[in-house]
């Protein structure tokens, strides 16, 4: 975002460009745990949350977990100062890889 030393990619929606920084932060500046838990499985971040209209965990894009994208999300969390959350996601991926 301008003036923040980073870039903000996304697609335009009905209300304008998607703002990842705003989406990740609540009023107190923390990752909203309620939203995160809908996507986080304990070993990865789903492409759609359980309970969303098109959710199907075995589909290609409708709820599956992509390890590469999960780690990109963890890197983004760490970049924005959410190190505890990033550590939790990375630890879950490491645990899954050890199985």
C-alpha positions in Angstrom: 0.0 0.0 0.0 1.3 3.5 -0.7 3.5 4.8 2.1 3.7 1.4 3.9 6.7 0.0 2.1 4.9 -2.9 0.5 2.6 -3.9 -2.3 -1.0 -4.9 -2.0 -2.3 -7.2 -4.8 -5.8 -8.3 -5.3 -8.8 -8.2 -7.5 -11.5 -5.6 -7.8 -14.8 -6.5 -6.2 -18.1 -4.7 -6.1 -16.7 -2.2 -3.5 -13.4 -1.6 -5.3 -10.0 -3.2 -4.9 -9.5 -5.8 -2.2 -7.3 -4.6 0.6 -5.5 -7.4 2.2 -4.1 -5.3 5.0 -7.5 -4.2 6.1 -8.9 -7.7 5.7 -6.3 -9.1 8.1 -6.6 -6.5 10.8 -9.4 -5.8 13.2 -9.8 -2.6 15.1 -7.2 -3.7 17.7 -4.7 -4.5 15.0 -4.8 -8.3 15.4 -5.6 -11.1 13.0 -9.3 -11.9 13.5 -9.2 -15.4 15.1 -12.8 -16.1 14.3 -12.1 -15.6 10.5 -8.8 -17.4 10.6 -10.3 -20.5 12.3 -12.8 -20.9 9.5 -10.0 -21.4 7.1 -7.2 -22.9 9.2 -7.3 -26.7 9.5 -4.4 -27.1 11.9 -2.1 -28.1 9.1 -3.0 -25.6 6.3 -5.2 -22.8 5.2 -8.2 -23.7 3.0 -9.1 -21.9 -0.2 -12.6 -21.6 1.1 -13.8 -21.9 4.6 -16.0 -24.7 5.8 -19.6 -23.4 5.7 -19.1 -21.2 2.6 -21.5 -21.8 -0.2 -19.2 -23.7 -2.6 -17.1 -25.5 0.1 -16.0 -29.0 -0.8 -12.7 -30.0 0.8 -11.8 -32.5 -2.0 -12.3 -30.0 -4.9 -9.5 -28.2 -6.6 -10.3 -24.7 -5.4 -13.3 -24.9 -3.2 -11.8 -25.8 0.2 -8.6 -27.7 -0.5 -5.4 -26.8 1.2 -2.5 -25.7 -0.9 0.8 -26.0 1.0 2.6 -23.3 -1.1 -0.2 -20.8 -0.6 -0.4 -21.7 3.1 3.2 -20.8 3.5 2.8 -17.6 1.5 0.0 -16.6 3.8 2.3 -17.4 6.8 5.0 -15.3 5.3 2.6 -12.4 4.9 1.4 -12.7 8.5 5.0 -12.6 9.7 5.8 -9.6 7.4 2.9 -7.7 9.0 4.0 -8.6 12.5 1.6 -11.5 13.2 4.5 -13.7 14.2 2.6 -16.0 16.6 0.0 -16.7 14.0 2.6 -17.3 11.3 4.4 -19.6 13.6 1.2 -21.6 14.3 0.6 -22.0 10.6 4.2 -23.0 9.8 4.2 -25.5 12.7 1.0 -27.1 11.4 2.6 -27.5 8.0 5.7 -29.0 9.5 3.6 -31.5 11.6 1.7 -32.5 8.5 4.9 -33.1 6.6 6.2 -35.4 9.4 3.3 -37.8 9.0 
